[in-house]
Amino acid sequence: MGSGIWVIGEIEGYGLHPVTQELLSKSRSLREELGEELSCLLVGHDVARFKEEPFRYGADRVILVEDSSLEPFSETQFGKIIAELAREKGPTIILSGATERAKAFMPIAQTILETGLTANCMDLAIDPQTKVLLQTRPAYGGNLMATIVCRERRPQMATVRAGVFKAEQLSEWKVGPVEEVELKDELRQNPLTQVAFEPKSDDEAIPDYKGADVVVVAGRGVAEKGLIEKLKVIAQALGGVLGATRPVTDMGLLPRHAQIGQTGQVVSPTLYLGFGVSGAAPHTIGIQGSKVIVAVNKDPEAPIFKLANYGIVGDAKEIIDLLVDRLRDRTGRGEQNV
Ligand SMILES: Cc1cc2nc3c(=O)[nH]c(=O)nc-3n(C[C@H](O)[C@H](O)[C@H](O)COP(=O)(O)OP(=O)(O)OC[C@H]3O[C@@H](n4cnc5c(N)ncnc54)[C@H](O)[C@@H]3O)c2cc1C
């Protein structure tokens, strides 16, 4: 038996980051296929209070490094700690969400450990014969999905996009062993000092794309300020969020965080409504979890129609106006609010 699968636990607000919950949930099946233990690493300042949460999502063990020197977050220090722990305990696999922090500390740990790291995976599995980790991610500009393996070096390391796997709490769970690790003095060296902390204002709050039930998407075919405003109104009236394809965010018509796809948000709404979206793979990779896809495009050959449950061939501008009118009639409110 090897030394297990490690999921790096990140904290957001008052609990485990959603992507950590998703990774732990997914890793339960990897653990069965591999026949090794599943551990969650909690490394940071004031993280001990979350040590029971990973067990809800299926962790067998928690490895806890609680140290005040870990505030503020420094990717160098964090990467070195992960590498040191991995050298000592020899995990078979290390997984982390592809968060901004992990994008910084995972390559540092990987370099120290002289192993491979596959970033932004969209799927993970264990090869039944060789027991190596199959790490699937978009390649060649998102036009194909490549499965990458790290045959020789250990640990096998991967980051995974948020929203790709489902977070599932166990109906029955109990707190397992928590291994507390003391940091060596040389690992307490944090190169950063926090001078001030200013949280983002509410104006900059990013909508919850991942948890949205309705996602309306503006494609290049509707890349005009007036149409985007109407789509905002439609999204709001349907209780959803407004996203965009990359050309639309590149044009600055919507903020960067509104981009849906391989290099943006991954969504899994009940209803996806795409206007003037062609259906290029880098975009559709991010909408595969949608239950119902409705696409409006003037080109009957647009690839999005291969994926759509309902396709409307026509001018999106006309459909948008019809929809705004219909929603206004239904809600009885003025166009401003719909
Ligand atoms: C490494 C890499 C990562 C990428 N990541 C992403 C990503 O995360 N998200 C993303 O979206 N893209 C991404 N892209 C870009 C992606 O390849 C496509 O270029 C992009 O998704 C296309 O956006 P679009 O469908 O809006 O535009 P287009 O492909 O130009 O399609 C516009 C569509 O609008 C239709 N249309 C035009 N006028 C009308 C009208 N009046 N009514 C109805 N339909 C109309 C046209 O028929 C056409 O099908 C990435 C590319 C690369 C190389």
The ligand as an ORCA input file, in Angstrom:
! r2SCAN-3c Opt
* xyz 0 1
  C      -6.117     28.767    -25.047
  C      -7.484     29.330    -25.353
  C      -8.381     29.446    -24.320
  C      -9.657     29.963    -24.572
  N     -10.526     30.062    -23.546
  C     -11.778     30.482    -23.792
  C     -12.766     30.533    -22.752
  O     -12.486     30.238    -21.582
  N     -14.004     30.949    -23.095
  C     -14.361     31.306    -24.360
  O     -15.528     31.654    -24.586
  N     -13.443     31.278    -25.341
  C     -12.177     30.889    -25.099
  N     -11.296     30.880    -26.124
  C     -11.692     31.428    -27.434
  C     -12.458     30.404    -28.271
  O     -11.532     29.635    -29.016
  C     -13.428     31.074    -29.242
  O     -12.716     31.984    -30.041
  C     -14.589     31.800    -28.562
  O     -15.232     30.964    -27.630
  C     -15.581     32.225    -29.616
  O     -16.521     33.093    -29.039
  P     -17.881     33.384    -29.773
  O     -18.645     32.115    -29.942
  O     -18.554     34.489    -29.028
  O     -17.425     34.034    -31.145
  P     -17.411     33.443    -32.609
  O     -16.745     32.125    -32.680
  O     -16.903     34.532    -33.482
  O     -18.949     33.192    -32.929
  C     -19.904     34.207    -33.054
  C     -21.207     33.529    -33.444
  O     -22.244     34.474    -33.471
  C     -23.100     34.191    -34.556
  N     -23.783     35.429    -34.878
  C     -23.261     36.578    -35.416
  N     -24.203     37.534    -35.505
  C     -25.353     36.976    -35.007
  C     -26.677     37.447    -34.811
  N     -27.028     38.701    -35.155
  N     -27.578     36.587    -34.316
  C     -27.261     35.321    -33.971
  N     -26.016     34.819    -34.109
  C     -25.093     35.650    -34.618
  C     -22.189     33.686    -35.644
  O     -22.917     32.860    -36.549
  C     -21.142     32.892    -34.835
  O     -21.506     31.523    -34.743
  C     -10.018     30.366    -25.890
  C      -9.093     30.222    -26.916
  C      -7.849     29.729    -26.657
  C      -6.871     29.597    -27.800
*
